[in-house]
């Protein structure tokens, strides 16, 4: 259960960090968000990553916790990256490219 929760937090964190970039905002939303919103997304993303780290370390200790955290962050970052690529390709197909 802890792994699922940590992975979910990491997914939310990387989604927030991705949406804090101008390119992702343009691709997904079709516009750029205000600077304050971008800062809030970036802050939320980093805070969620720290929360996930605290969770796994509190349950598994530093040794195994850091290993689990590394796996969760790697998987979550890859999943968000692939989701952004798939979204852009589907968007391009709808436009007829």
N, C-alpha and C positions, 0 to 999 in steps of 0.2 A: 504494500500500500504506500509506503514511504517513497518507493521508486516512482510510482505513478504520479504522486503529488509533486515530487521534485521535478520530474520531467515536464509536467503540466506548467509549473511555475517557470521553468526555463523556456518553454515554448512561448508563453506570454511575454517573457522578458525579451526574447529575440524578435518577436513580432513588433513589440514597442520600439526596440532599437532600429529595426528596419524601417518602420513608419516614421522615424525621426530623420530619415534621409530625404533630401529633395527628390531624388530619382524615384524612390518608392512611392512618395506622395503623388508625384505626377503620374506614374504608371497606374497606381491603384485608384486614386481619387480623382485624377484628372486635373488637379490643382495643387499648389503648395499651401501648406498650413501656416498659420501665423507663427512667428518666432517663439512666442510664449508657449504655444501648444507643442512645438517641436522640442523645446527645452523640457517641458513636462513629460513628454514621451521618453526622452533620453534619461531623465532622472528616474522615472518609473522602471524603465528597463534595467538600469544598474541596480536599483533597490531590489527588484525581484531576483536578480542574479545573486545578490548578497543574501537574500532570504532563503533561497534554495541552498546555498552553501551552508548557512547556519543550520538548516534542517538536516541535511545529510551528515554534517559533522556532529550534531547533537545526538543523532541516533547511532551512527557507526564509528564515531571517533575520527581523529585526523587522518590516520593511515588509510583505512578503507573508504572513509567519507570523501576524501579528495579524489580517489580513484572513481568512485561512483559519480561524483560531481562532474568530473572530466568527461565521463561517458554521456551523462545527461546533457551537458552543454554542447558537446559535439553533435549528438543526435538532433537536438533541438535546432541548432544553427543550421545544420544540413536540411532539416525539414522545412524551415522557413525559407531558406534559399531556393529549394526546389519548388515550393509553393509560389514564390514570386516569379520564377521562370515559367512555370505552367500557366500562371495567370497572364503573363505577357504574351505567351504563344497563342493562347486562346483568344486574347484580345486582337492579336494580329490576324488570326484566321477569320474572325468575324468581320474585320475590315477588308478581307480579300487579298491579303498580301501573299 
